[in-house]
Amino acid sequence: MLPKPLVLLLPVVSILLTQNAPHPTSDGFALPNGWRITPLGKSIATEDLVLDTLATPDGRGVIALNAGYNPHGLLLIDPKTRRQRHRETHAQSRADLRFRIS
């Protein structure tokens, strides 16, 4: 006979093993609830937790404001190459980007 804690654990393990985990498909991802999600556009590698993005006035770049586990900062991204051109770190971020042209 199995020990009592193991007997109580068997139903939980069997439920976990029969659930579907999210997995990639040819057109996106399949979720455990039966839904499918597909990306819109192309992704760009950034830091964690992008709070806001803003196109530069001349249209040659995109500024991304990030704050999360990694150091907070601003990223300048080239939209044509989809690569980071410059990064500025700072102590703290807030979700508000604006350009002031003087």
C-alpha positions in Angstrom: 0.0 0.0 0.0 1.2 3.5 -0.8 1.9 6.1 1.9 -1.0 8.4 2.5 0.7 11.7 1.3 1.6 9.9 -2.0 -2.0 8.7 -2.4 -3.2 12.3 -2.0 -0.7 13.6 -4.5 -1.5 11.2 -7.3 -4.8 12.9 -8.4 -3.0 16.3 -8.5 -0.2 14.9 -10.6 -2.6 13.1 -13.0 -4.5 16.4 -13.6 -1.3 18.3 -14.2 -0.1 15.7 -16.7 -3.3 15.7 -18.7 -3.5 19.5 -19.1 -2.2 21.1 -22.3 0.6 23.5 -21.9 0.8 26.5 -24.3 2.8 25.5 -27.3 3.8 27.1 -30.6 1.9 26.3 -33.8 2.6 27.2 -37.4 0.7 30.5 -37.1 1.2 31.5 -33.4 0.5 29.8 -30.1 -2.2 27.4 -28.8 -3.3 28.1 -25.3 -4.7 25.5 -22.8 -8.2 26.9 -23.0 -8.3 26.1 -26.7 -7.7 29.7 -27.9 -5.0 30.5 -30.4 -3.1 33.7 -30.5 -1.1 35.1 -33.4 1.4 37.9 -33.4 0.7 41.1 -35.2 3.7 42.6 -36.9 7.3 41.8 -36.1 9.0 41.8 -32.7 12.0 43.9 -31.7 14.3 42.9 -28.9 14.1 45.4 -26.0 14.7 45.4 -22.3 12.1 44.1 -19.9 8.7 45.8 -19.2 8.5 48.5 -21.9 6.2 51.2 -20.5 5.8 53.5 -23.5 7.1 54.0 -27.0 7.2 57.2 -29.1 8.4 57.9 -32.7 11.0 60.6 -33.0 9.7 63.8 -34.7 11.9 63.1 -37.8 10.6 59.6 -38.1 14.1 58.0 -38.1 13.8 56.3 -34.7 11.6 55.0 -31.9 12.2 55.8 -28.2 11.2 53.0 -25.8 10.9 53.6 -22.1 11.6 50.5 -20.0 11.3 49.8 -16.3 11.4 46.4 -14.7 13.9 44.1 -13.0 16.8 45.3 -15.2 18.0 48.9 -15.0 15.5 51.4 -16.1 16.2 53.5 -19.2 15.5 54.8 -22.7 16.2 52.8 -25.8 16.6 54.4 -29.3 15.6 51.9 -31.9 16.1 52.1 -35.6 12.8 51.0 -37.2 14.4 50.1 -40.5 17.0 47.7 -39.0 14.9 46.9 -35.9 18.0 47.2 -33.8 18.9 49.2 -30.7 21.1 52.2 -31.6 21.5 53.8 -28.2 20.7 53.1 -24.5 20.5 55.6 -21.6 20.0 54.2 -18.1 18.5 56.1 -15.2 17.4 55.5 -11.7 13.7 55.5 -12.1 11.0 55.6 -14.9 7.5 56.8 -15.3 5.1 55.9 -18.1 5.1 59.2 -19.9 7.1 60.1 -23.0 6.7 63.4 -24.9 8.9 65.5 -27.2 9.1 69.2 -26.5 10.4 71.0 -29.6 11.7 74.5 -28.8 
